[in-house]
Amino acid sequence: LFPYTTLFRSKFNAKPHVDITYDNENPGTKYRFAPAKFPLETDPDFGGGAQANVNANGTQLRLDARAPDLPGNLRFYYQNDFFGSDDADMRYRLQHLYGQFYGVKAGFTYGVWEDPDVWPDTVDYEGPNSVIFARRPVVQYTQAWNKNWNTTFGVEKPDISVDLNSGGNTGADQLTRIPDLGFNTRYEREGFGHLQFSTIIRDLGAQDDAGRDQHVLGWGVNLSAGIELTEDDSLQLLGVLGEGVGYLGNDTSFLSSDAAFAPDGSLEALPYWSLMIGYTHRWTGQLRSTATYGYVNLDNTDGQAETFYHTSQYASANLVWQLRKRMSIGLEGLYGIKEARNGTDSGDHWRIQVGMVYSLFD
């Protein structure tokens, strides 16, 4: 019935990961360097002196099963880490669980609005504030036009988050009438890198404090690029613009950042934009460095709290030593700051981080 030499090939991999961190003051959570979590200068837990921590939450387990001899490029992929809590060590978190067949992907994985290949090579497991972070239940279809161009269409779970404290019914469910819909088009060529254009359409809904259901349109575009400048240098770029897409941002995903109520009681999608640049240089076959900067701007309504998140900045620079083929050690310096709607900020946050990663198999 199946006249093939090998039906399935399975690959299991474990990647133990340890991070040693030292912060100049309380970062809001000792496990992440996320500006959205930084306490403001007016918060009672602001400051607190230097803090050190060691954690292994970035440890990953992976399983990749494929059927290379069957038509359709059948694949099953699973991955988890242990960042399931901001308050405890080693709490399970699913990262990917999906199947793929004849260009159709279904399960839990990256949304079409995200470009995971543009994330810079940071030692910091959390990554820049300004990238898109959108793992969710999806059904996607990828059409390859030729060896360089392809387009992926997606129907995805509408993870929306409305700031109900701005005037909504905090006891009611947040509402959406359609799934998130989007697509990305990608150009990729060996020796050049890739370019990607992504877009998304969303329906954002919530109940106001008078009990009326309100809906607004959310939309976003994401331009990203990973460019190989030379054999030893590469550039990562990202620019995001939209309304009602804040909850899909890496930093603003910690907040109710898609929409909020204005003082007149109307629901408004919050304008969002972000920029990111990363640069990687390979010094030798074993040593490489990456410098990164990210900026996020979330416009607020006058109905939101004065201390609600408005902007954040993130910067990092590192030196990574590829000690063995499957083992690396990195040293990184990080800087971040958050500013609230009323101009109050978090002060300057600094972190020194040492990260060690070992891959059991290639």
C-alpha positions in Angstrom: 0.0 0.0 0.0 2.9 2.4 0.8 5.8 1.3 -1.5 8.3 3.7 0.2 11.6 2.9 1.9 11.1 5.2 4.9 7.6 6.3 5.9 8.5 8.6 8.8 11.6 10.2 10.2 11.4 11.6 13.7 13.9 13.9 15.4 13.8 14.7 19.1 15.9 17.4 20.5 16.4 18.9 24.0 18.0 22.3 24.5 18.9 23.0 28.1 19.2 26.7 28.7 20.5 28.6 31.8 20.4 32.4 32.2 22.3 34.3 34.9 21.1 37.9 35.3 22.0 41.0 37.3 19.6 44.0 37.3 20.3 47.5 38.7 16.8 47.6 40.2 13.5 45.8 40.3 12.5 44.9 36.7 9.0 43.9 37.6 9.7 40.2 37.0 13.1 38.6 37.5 12.6 36.2 34.6 12.1 38.6 31.8 13.5 41.9 30.6 10.2 43.4 29.4 9.8 47.2 29.7 6.0 46.8 30.0 6.7 45.1 33.3 9.0 47.8 34.7 7.5 49.7 37.7 7.1 53.4 37.3 8.9 55.9 39.5 5.5 56.5 41.3 4.9 52.7 42.0 5.6 51.4 45.5 7.8 48.6 44.2 10.0 50.9 42.1 13.8 50.6 42.7 14.6 48.1 45.4 18.3 47.9 44.7 20.3 45.5 42.5 18.9 42.0 42.0 20.5 38.7 40.7 18.8 35.6 39.4 19.5 32.2 37.8 16.8 30.4 35.8 16.4 27.6 33.3 13.0 28.6 32.0 14.2 28.9 28.4 15.0 25.2 28.2 13.2 23.7 25.2 12.0 20.2 24.2 11.3 19.6 20.5 9.9 16.8 18.3 9.9 17.0 14.5 8.3 14.1 12.5 8.3 14.1 8.7 7.4 11.7 5.9 9.8 12.7 3.1 8.9 9.9 0.8 5.2 10.6 0.8 3.6 13.3 -1.4 2.5 16.5 0.3 5.5 17.2 2.6 3.7 15.7 5.7 5.0 17.1 8.9 4.2 17.2 12.7 6.0 19.6 15.0 6.0 20.1 18.7 8.0 22.5 21.0 7.7 23.7 24.5 9.7 25.8 27.0 9.2 26.5 30.7 8.2 30.2 30.7 4.6 29.5 31.8 4.8 31.8 34.8 6.4 35.2 35.6 6.5 34.2 39.3 7.8 30.7 39.4 10.6 28.5 37.9 10.0 25.8 35.3 6.3 26.1 34.5 5.4 24.4 31.3 4.5 26.5 28.2 3.4 25.2 24.8 5.2 27.0 22.0 4.3 25.0 18.9 2.0 22.0 18.1 0.9 21.7 14.5 0.6 19.5 11.5 1.4 20.4 7.9 0.3 18.7 4.7 0.2 20.0 1.0 0.8 23.6 2.1 -1.9 23.5 4.8 -0.8 24.1 8.4 -3.2 23.6 11.4 -2.6 23.8 15.1 -0.8 26.1 17.5 2.1 28.2 16.1 3.1 31.6 14.7 0.4 33.7 13.2 0.9 35.0 9.6 1.5 38.6 11.0 4.7 37.5 12.7 8.1 37.0 11.1 10.1 34.9 13.5 13.2 34.9 11.2 13.7 38.6 11.8 14.2 38.2 15.6 17.8 39.3 16.4 20.3 36.9 17.9 19.9 38.2 21.5 21.1 36.3 24.6 17.9 37.7 26.3 15.3 35.0 25.8 12.4 37.5 25.8 13.8 39.5 22.8 13.2 43.1 21.7 10.1 45.0 22.8 9.1 46.0 19.3 8.8 42.6 17.4 5.5 40.9 16.8 4.7 37.9 19.1 1.6 36.1 18.0 1.5 32.3 18.6 -2.1 31.1 18.5 -4.4 28.4 17.1 -4.3 28.8 13.3 -5.3 27.4 9.9 -2.9 28.6 7.2 -2.2 27.8 3.6 1.1 28.6 1.8 1.2 29.0 -1.9 4.7 28.9 -3.5 4.7 31.0 -6.7 8.3 30.1 -7.6 11.6 29.3 -5.9 11.8 32.8 -4.4 8.2 34.0 -3.7 5.5 32.6 -1.6 2.3 33.8 0.1 0.7 32.4 3.3 -3.0 33.1 4.1 -4.3 32.6 7.7 -7.5 32.2 9.7 -6.5 32.5 13.3 -7.9 32.7 16.9 -8.8 36.4 17.7 -6.8 37.0 20.9 -8.1 40.5 21.7 -7.6 42.5 24.9 -9.6 45.7 25.6 -8.8 48.0 28.5 -12.2 47.7 30.2 -11.0 49.9 33.1 -11.3 52.9 30.7 -15.1 52.7 30.8 -16.2 49.2 29.9 -18.2 46.5 31.7 -15.4 44.7 33.5 -17.7 41.8 34.3 -18.5 41.1 30.6 -16.7 39.0 28.0 -14.7 40.7 25.3 -16.3 40.1 21.9 -15.3 39.3 18.4 -17.5 38.4 15.5 -14.9 37.0 13.1 -11.5 35.3 13.4 -8.3 37.3 12.8 -7.7 37.2 9.0 -4.3 38.0 7.4 -1.6 37.0 4.9 2.1 37.5 4.3 4.1 37.6 1.1 7.7 36.7 1.3 10.7 37.0 -1.0 13.8 34.8 -0.1 17.0 34.2 -2.0 20.2 32.4 -1.0 23.0 34.9 -0.4 20.5 37.8 0.0 18.2 36.9 2.9 14.5 37.6 2.9 11.8 40.4 2.7 8.3 40.0 4.1 5.1 42.0 4.0 2.4 41.0 6.4 -1.1 42.3 7.1 -4.0 41.5 9.5 -7.6 42.5 9.9 -9.4 42.1 13.3 -12.8 42.7 14.8 -12.5 44.2 18.4 -15.5 44.2 20.6 -16.5 44.9 24.2 -19.4 45.9 26.3 -19.5 49.5 27.7 -20.6 50.3 31.3 -24.2 50.9 30.0 -24.4 47.3 28.7 -24.1 48.1 25.0 -22.0 46.0 22.7 -19.5 48.0 20.7 -17.2 46.9 17.9 -14.3 48.6 16.0 -12.0 47.5 13.2 -8.4 46.6 13.9 -5.8 46.4 11.2 -2.0 46.3 10.9 0.9 46.0 8.4 4.3 44.6 9.2 7.4 45.1 7.0 10.4 43.0 7.9 13.7 42.1 6.4 16.7 39.9 7.2 19.5 40.9 4.9 22.9 39.2 4.5 25.3 42.1 3.9 28.5 40.0 3.7 29.5 36.5 4.7 30.1 37.9 8.2 27.4 40.6 8.6 23.7 40.6 8.6 20.9 43.2 9.2 17.5 42.7 10.8 14.8 45.3 10.2 11.1 45.6 11.2 8.5 48.3 11.0 4.9 47.9 12.3 1.9 50.2 11.9 -1.7 49.6 12.8 -4.7 50.1 15.1 -6.0 47.5 17.5 -2.9 45.3 17.2 -1.0 46.2 20.4 -1.8 42.8 22.1 0.2 41.2 19.3 3.4 43.2 20.2 6.1 41.5 22.2 6.1 44.2 24.9 2.4 45.3 24.8 1.2 41.7 24.9 1.4 42.0 28.7 -1.3 44.7 28.6 -4.9 45.3 27.5 -3.5 47.2 24.5 -5.9 46.6 21.6 -8.6 49.0 22.3 -10.1 51.3 25.0 -13.1 53.5 25.7 -12.9 57.3 25.2 -14.5 59.7 27.7 -17.6 59.9 25.5 -18.1 56.2 25.9 -17.1 55.1 22.4 -14.8 52.2 21.9 -11.6 53.1 20.0 -8.8 50.9 18.5 -5.5 52.1 19.9 -3.0 53.2 17.3 0.3 51.3 17.5 3.6 51.5 15.8 7.0 50.0 16.4 10.5 49.9 14.9 13.4 47.5 15.4 16.9 47.3 14.0 19.5 44.6 14.7 23.0 44.1 13.3 25.0 40.9 13.6 28.8 40.6 13.0 30.8 37.3 13.0 34.3 38.0 14.3 35.6 34.5 13.9 34.2 31.1 13.3 33.4 30.9 17.0 32.7 34.5 18.0 29.8 36.7 17.0 28.0 39.9 18.2 24.6 41.4 17.8 23.4 44.9 18.7 19.7 45.6 18.8 17.4 48.6 19.3 13.6 48.7 19.6 11.0 51.4 20.0 7.2 51.0 20.7 4.5 53.7 20.7 1.0 53.0 21.8 -1.4 56.0 21.6 -3.9 56.2 24.5 -7.4 57.4 24.9 -8.3 60.1 27.5 -10.4 57.5 29.2 -7.4 55.4 30.2 -5.4 55.6 33.4 -2.8 58.4 33.6 -0.2 55.7 34.3 -1.1 53.4 31.3 1.8 52.4 29.0 2.6 54.8 26.2 6.1 54.1 24.9 9.1 51.9 25.6 12.7 51.5 24.4 14.9 48.5 24.4 18.6 48.1 23.5 21.1 45.2 23.7 24.6 44.3 22.7 26.3 40.9 23.1 29.2 38.7 22.5 28.4 35.0 21.9 31.1 32.3 21.9 30.1 29.1 20.0 32.2 26.9 22.3 31.2 23.7 20.5 29.0 22.9 17.6 26.0 22.5 19.9 27.0 24.6 22.8 27.2 28.4 23.1 27.9 31.0 25.9 26.8 34.6 25.6 27.4 37.8 27.5 24.9 40.6 27.0 24.2 44.1 28.2 20.6 45.3 28.1 18.9 48.7 28.6 15.2 49.5 28.8 12.8 52.3 29.8 9.0 52.7 29.8 7.0 56.0 29.8 3.4 56.2 30.8 0.6 58.4 29.4 1.2 61.2 31.9 5.0 61.3 31.2 6.0 59.4 34.3 8.7 56.8 33.4 10.4 53.8 34.9 13.8 55.2 35.0 16.8 53.6 33.3 16.9 49.8 33.7 20.1 47.9 33.0 20.8 44.2 33.0 23.9 42.1 32.6 23.1 38.6 31.4 25.1 35.4 30.8 23.3 32.7 28.9 24.3 29.2 28.2 22.6 26.9 25.7 23.3 23.3 24.8 21.6 21.4 22.0 21.6 17.6 22.6 21.4 17.0 18.9 21.8 19.2 15.8 
